[in-house]
């Protein structure tokens, strides 16, 4: 059940970092022009998508519920095996719930990792991206029905 611990630790890390930066109104330049710690409030999705639309929060809350229910159904029905797959699922659930908590509590997501030439994001967003990358990698290379299978070694006479 190590993946439950991973889920809990990353969810707590997300919420604690958001509280610390938000409560202290922190602005720190980590690497000039590359990385700052600076709180911002995102009412939309990635890159503030739909931020100015009145129904966006309702849409994102409903969508998140559907995704979480679907993910929970998958985990209960298929009982995924393997550390890589369980890690990816734990990270994606953690990131989804971390931002869901913000949407329910505040009506926006607290972002604080500021990459000026890219975007503002948070620990939950990192978990979602890493978990999604791991899931794609698993589907493509590691699953027993992987899209790209490793070749089997053949004996000299099998060619």
C-alpha positions as a Markdown table, in Angstrom:
| # | Residue | x | y | z |
|---|---|---|---|---|
| 1 | Unk | 0.0 | 0.0 | 0.0 |
| 2 | Unk | 3.0 | 2.3 | -0.5 |
| 3 | Unk | 1.2 | 4.1 | -3.3 |
| 4 | Unk | -1.4 | 5.3 | -0.7 |
| 5 | Unk | 1.4 | 6.8 | 1.3 |
| 6 | Unk | 2.7 | 8.5 | -1.9 |
| 7 | Unk | -0.8 | 9.8 | -2.6 |
| 8 | Unk | -1.1 | 11.2 | 0.9 |
| 9 | Unk | 2.4 | 12.7 | 1.1 |
| 10 | Unk | 2.1 | 14.5 | -2.3 |
| 11 | Unk | -1.4 | 15.8 | -1.4 |
| 12 | Unk | -0.2 | 17.1 | 1.9 |
| 13 | Unk | 2.8 | 18.7 | 0.3 |
| 14 | Unk | 0.6 | 20.4 | -2.3 |
| 15 | Unk | -1.8 | 21.8 | 0.3 |
| 16 | Unk | 1.0 | 22.9 | 2.8 |
| 17 | Unk | 3.0 | 24.7 | 0.1 |
| 18 | Unk | -0.1 | 26.5 | -1.1 |
| 19 | Unk | -1.0 | 27.6 | 2.4 |
| 20 | Unk | 2.6 | 28.8 | 3.2 |
| 21 | Unk | 3.0 | 30.8 | 0.0 |
| 22 | Unk | -0.6 | 32.2 | 0.1 |
| 23 | Unk | -0.6 | 33.2 | 3.8 |
| 24 | Unk | 2.8 | 34.8 | 3.7 |
| 25 | Unk | 2.3 | 36.5 | 0.3 |
| 26 | Unk | 5.7 | 35.2 | -0.7 |
| 27 | Unk | 7.6 | 36.5 | -3.7 |
| 28 | Unk | 11.0 | 35.0 | -4.2 |
| 29 | Unk | 13.3 | 35.1 | -7.2 |
| 30 | Unk | 14.9 | 31.7 | -7.3 |
| 31 | Unk | 16.6 | 32.0 | -10.7 |
| 32 | Unk | 16.4 | 35.5 | -12.3 |
| 33 | Unk | 14.1 | 35.4 | -15.3 |
| 34 | Unk | 13.6 | 31.6 | -15.0 |
| 35 | Unk | 11.9 | 30.7 | -11.7 |
| 36 | Unk | 10.0 | 32.6 | -9.1 |
| 37 | Unk | 7.8 | 31.7 | -6.2 |
| 38 | Unk | 4.8 | 34.0 | -6.5 |
| 39 | Unk | 1.2 | 33.3 | -5.6 |
| 40 | Unk | -1.4 | 33.6 | -8.3 |
| 41 | Unk | -5.1 | 32.6 | -8.4 |
| 42 | Unk | -6.3 | 30.7 | -11.4 |
| 43 | Unk | -10.0 | 30.5 | -12.0 |
| 44 | Unk | -9.4 | 28.4 | -15.2 |
| 45 | Unk | -7.6 | 25.3 | -16.1 |
| 46 | Unk | -4.1 | 25.0 | -17.5 |
| 47 | Unk | -2.8 | 28.3 | -18.8 |
| 48 | Unk | -6.0 | 30.0 | -17.4 |
| 49 | Unk | -8.1 | 28.3 | -20.0 |
| 50 | Unk | -11.8 | 29.4 | -19.5 |
| 51 | Unk | -10.8 | 31.7 | -16.6 |
| 52 | Unk | -13.1 | 34.4 | -17.6 |
| 53 | Unk | -16.2 | 32.2 | -18.2 |
| 54 | Unk | -18.9 | 32.4 | -15.6 |
| 55 | Unk | -19.7 | 28.7 | -15.7 |
| 56 | Unk | -16.1 | 27.5 | -15.7 |
| 57 | Unk | -15.8 | 26.6 | -12.0 |
| 58 | Unk | -19.0 | 24.5 | -12.1 |
| 59 | Unk | -17.7 | 22.8 | -15.3 |
| 60 | Unk | -14.3 | 22.0 | -13.7 |
| 61 | Unk | -15.9 | 20.7 | -10.5 |
| 62 | Unk | -18.3 | 18.4 | -12.4 |
| 63 | Unk | -15.5 | 17.3 | -14.8 |
| 64 | Unk | -13.2 | 16.5 | -11.8 |
| 65 | Unk | -15.9 | 14.5 | -10.1 |
| 66 | Unk | -16.5 | 12.4 | -13.3 |
| 67 | Unk | -12.7 | 11.8 | -13.7 |
| 68 | Unk | -12.3 | 10.9 | -10.0 |
| 69 | Unk | -15.3 | 8.5 | -10.1 |
| 70 | Unk | -14.0 | 6.9 | -13.4 |
| 71 | Unk | -10.5 | 6.6 | -11.9 |
| 72 | Unk | -11.8 | 5.1 | -8.7 |
| 73 | Unk | -14.0 | 2.6 | -10.8 |
| 74 | Unk | -10.9 | 1.6 | -12.8 |
| 75 | Unk | -8.8 | 1.0 | -9.6 |
| 76 | Unk | -11.5 | -1.0 | -7.9 |
| 77 | Unk | -12.5 | -3.1 | -10.9 |
| 78 | Unk | -9.0 | -3.8 | -12.4 |
| 79 | Unk | -6.9 | -3.6 | -9.2 |
| 80 | Unk | -3.8 | -2.4 | -11.2 |
| 81 | Unk | -0.6 | -4.2 | -10.4 |
| 82 | Unk | 2.9 | -3.0 | -10.7 |
| 83 | Unk | 4.8 | -0.2 | -9.0 |
| 84 | Unk | 5.0 | 2.0 | -12.1 |
| 85 | Unk | 1.3 | 2.0 | -12.8 |
| 86 | Unk | 0.3 | 2.4 | -9.2 |
| 87 | Unk | 2.7 | 5.3 | -8.8 |
| 88 | Unk | 1.3 | 7.1 | -11.8 |
| 89 | Unk | -2.3 | 6.6 | -10.6 |
| 90 | Unk | -1.4 | 7.8 | -7.1 |
| 91 | Unk | 0.2 | 11.0 | -8.5 |
| 92 | Unk | -2.7 | 11.7 | -10.8 |
| 93 | Unk | -5.2 | 11.3 | -8.0 |
| 94 | Unk | -3.2 | 13.4 | -5.7 |
| 95 | Unk | -2.8 | 16.2 | -8.2 |
| 96 | Unk | -6.5 | 16.1 | -9.2 |
| 97 | Unk | -7.7 | 16.2 | -5.6 |
| 98 | Unk | -5.2 | 18.9 | -4.6 |
| 99 | Unk | -6.6 | 21.3 | -7.2 |
| 100 | Unk | -10.2 | 20.1 | -6.5 |
| 101 | Unk | -9.8 | 21.1 | -2.9 |
| 102 | Unk | -8.8 | 24.6 | -4.0 |
| 103 | Unk | -11.7 | 24.9 | -6.4 |
| 104 | Unk | -14.2 | 23.8 | -3.7 |
| 105 | Unk | -12.7 | 25.9 | -0.9 |
| 106 | Unk | -11.9 | 29.1 | -2.9 |
| 107 | Unk | -13.3 | 29.0 | -6.4 |
| 108 | Unk | -9.8 | 29.1 | -7.9 |
| 109 | Unk | -6.6 | 27.2 | -7.8 |
| 110 | Unk | -3.6 | 28.6 | -6.0 |
| 111 | Unk | -0.5 | 28.5 | -8.2 |
| 112 | Unk | 2.9 | 29.7 | -7.0 |
| 113 | Unk | 5.7 | 28.1 | -9.1 |
| 114 | Unk | 6.2 | 30.9 | -11.6 |
| 115 | Unk | 8.2 | 30.2 | -14.8 |
| 116 | Unk | 7.8 | 33.6 | -16.5 |
| 117 | Unk | 8.2 | 32.4 | -20.1 |
| 118 | Unk | 5.9 | 29.4 | -19.5 |
| 119 | Unk | 3.3 | 29.3 | -16.8 |
| 120 | Unk | 2.4 | 29.4 | -13.1 |
| 121 | Unk | 1.6 | 26.1 | -11.5 |
| 122 | Unk | 1.8 | 24.2 | -8.2 |
| 123 | Unk | 2.7 | 20.8 | -6.7 |
| 124 | Unk | -0.6 | 19.3 | -7.7 |
| 125 | Unk | 0.0 | 20.3 | -11.4 |
| 126 | Unk | 3.5 | 18.7 | -11.1 |
| 127 | Unk | 2.0 | 15.5 | -9.8 |
| 128 | Unk | -0.6 | 15.4 | -12.6 |
| 129 | Unk | 2.0 | 15.9 | -15.3 |
| 130 | Unk | 4.4 | 13.4 | -13.9 |
| 131 | Unk | 1.7 | 10.8 | -13.3 |
| 132 | Unk | 0.3 | 11.3 | -16.8 |
| 133 | Unk | 3.7 | 10.9 | -18.3 |
| 134 | Unk | 4.3 | 7.7 | -16.3 |
| 135 | Unk | 0.9 | 6.3 | -17.4 |
| 136 | Unk | 1.7 | 7.1 | -21.1 |
| 137 | Unk | 5.1 | 5.5 | -20.7 |
| 138 | Unk | 3.5 | 2.4 | -19.1 |
| 139 | Unk | 1.0 | 2.0 | -21.8 |
| 140 | Unk | 3.6 | 2.5 | -24.5 |
| 141 | Unk | 6.4 | 0.3 | -23.2 |
| 142 | Unk | 5.7 | -1.6 | -19.9 |
| 143 | Unk | 2.2 | -3.0 | -20.1 |
| 144 | Unk | 1.9 | -6.6 | -21.3 |
| 145 | Unk | -0.2 | -5.2 | -24.2 |
| 146 | Unk | 2.3 | -2.3 | -24.7 |
| 147 | Unk | 2.0 | -0.4 | -27.9 |
| 148 | Unk | 5.8 | -0.7 | -28.5 |
| 149 | Unk | 7.0 | -4.1 | -27.4 |
| 150 | Unk | 10.6 | -5.0 | -26.8 |
| 151 | Unk | 11.9 | -7.5 | -29.3 |
| 152 | Unk | 12.6 | -11.0 | -28.2 |
| 153 | Unk | 16.0 | -12.4 | -28.6 |
| 154 | Unk | 16.2 | -15.1 | -31.2 |
| 155 | Unk | 18.5 | -18.0 | -31.6 |
| 156 | Unk | 21.0 | -17.8 | -34.5 |
| 157 | Unk | 19.0 | -20.2 | -36.7 |
| 158 | Unk | 15.7 | -18.4 | -36.3 |
| 159 | Unk | 16.3 | -15.7 | -38.9 |
